[in-house]
Amino acid sequence: MKYVTLGGNSPRVAVVHAFVYTPESARPRILDFPLALRMPFPEFKNGGDLLVTDQSSRFRFADAHYTSPLNHAEALWSSAAQERVLAVLSGR
C-alpha cells in the first residue's frame, strides 16, 4: 500500500481591499483575514490551513507529501488538488 499525504499552507479566508481617498491620492488598505488579526496559533499563520499545519498533515511513513497554497475548505473544490489525487490514484 502506498501512503500519500496532502497539506495546505494558506490560512486566508478573505481579503478586503478598501481605498482611503485623500486630496493627494488613493491609498489601498488591505485586510487579510485572519492574518491581519495576528492570531497566535500556527494553524492561522502561513504554514497552516486554518485547521491544521502543513507539517502536522504529514505521516512520517508516507511515500510522498504534496503541499498546495490552499486553505482547508479550498481543497474540496480545487481542480489542481483533484488532479493531484487522480494522478496519485492512477499511478501517474
N, C-alpha and C positions, 0 to 999 in steps of 0.2 A: 504494500500500500504506500502511496506517495502522499506526503503531507505538504500542503502549501498554505501559507497564511497571507492575508491581505490586511493592510492597515491604511488609515488616512491620517493626514497631518494638517488639516485645515480646520481651525475652530470657528471659522467665520459663519455667522448666521445671517447677518445683513450688513450692508454698507449704506449709510445715508450720506448723500452729498448735499450740502447746503452752501449757498453763496452769500457772503456778507458784502453788501454793497456800501462803498464809501465814495466820497467825491473823487478820489484818485483812481480807484479800480474795484473790481470784484475779487475778493479773496475766497478761495474754496476752503471749507471746513468739512472734515471728513470724520464721521463717527463709525468706527469699525466694531460692531458688536460681536462678541463680548470682549475683544481685545482692549477696547477703549475703557473698559471697566476695571482693568488691572486686577483681574481675579487671581488669587494666589494658588490656584490648582493647576497642575501640569496639563490636565485634560483641556483646559481653557486657553492654553498658550500654544504657540507654534510647536508642533510635535505631538499635539493631541487633536482629537476629532470631536470634542465636546463630551464624549462618554468615556473613552479610553485613550491612552497614549499609544502612538505607533509602536513604541518599544514594548509595551505590555501586550500587544496583539501578536507577538512572535512566540512560536514554540521553539525551544532550543533544539528539538529533534526534527524540525521542519526541513524539507528538501529545498524549499525556496520561500522567499518573502517578497511581496510587492507592496510598495508604498505609493499611494496616489494623493494628489493635492485636493482631497475631498473631506467633507465632514461626515459624520456617521450617517445622516439621512441621505446625503447626496449619493452615496454608494448604491442606494437602491435603484436609482434611475440613470446612473451614469453609463452611457454607451461604452466608454473606454473600460470601465470596470466589468461590464458584462462581456466585452470582447476578451478581456484577460481571463475571466472564469471559463469562457468557452474554449479558449486556447489551451488552458491547463487541462480541462476535461477531455479534450480531443487529442491531447498529447503533442500539440504544436509547440 
